[in-house]
């Protein structure tokens, strides 16, 4: 059975850092793209960062230069290093794994940036 589990969210002050992790289990081959989305209260879910199976990366303009996405294929894992956090980064962050054209989502992890 496929599972996607995120961890690493929490409360951090503006300017601080957090690292989110996501692990996929039950996948029989290497996953395709892996990505992070976020959804703030009253807003639509938006793409934050994506990394392809070849290691190509793309970021939302709002996080470029502050967030870094990386993956470890041996562990079926993807991480999001978030630096210089701002209050507008507050949201529930979701991991999405694409595998054989199917999307698998985690349950989300809350990130709150506040003093």
HELIX and SHEET records of a PDB file:
HELIX    1   1 UNK A   73  UNK A   75  5                                   3    
HELIX    2   2 UNK A   87  UNK A   89  5                                   3    
SHEET    1   A 4 UNK A   3  UNK A   7  0                                        
SHEET    2   A 4 UNK A  18  UNK A  25 -1                                        
SHEET    3   A 4 UNK A  77  UNK A  82 -1                                        
SHEET    4   A 4 UNK A  67  UNK A  72 -1                                        
SHEET    1   B 6 UNK A  10  UNK A  12  0                                        
SHEET    2   B 6 UNK A 109  UNK A 113  1                                        
SHEET    3   B 6 UNK A  91  UNK A  99 -1                                        
SHEET    4   B 6 UNK A  34  UNK A  39 -1                                        
SHEET    5   B 6 UNK A  46  UNK A  51 -1                                        
SHEET    6   B 6 UNK A  57  UNK A  59 -1                                        
SHEET    1   C 4 UNK A  10  UNK A  12  0                                        
SHEET    2   C 4 UNK A 109  UNK A 113  1                                        
SHEET    3   C 4 UNK A  91  UNK A  99 -1                                        
SHEET    4   C 4 UNK A 102  UNK A 105 -1                                        
END                                                                             
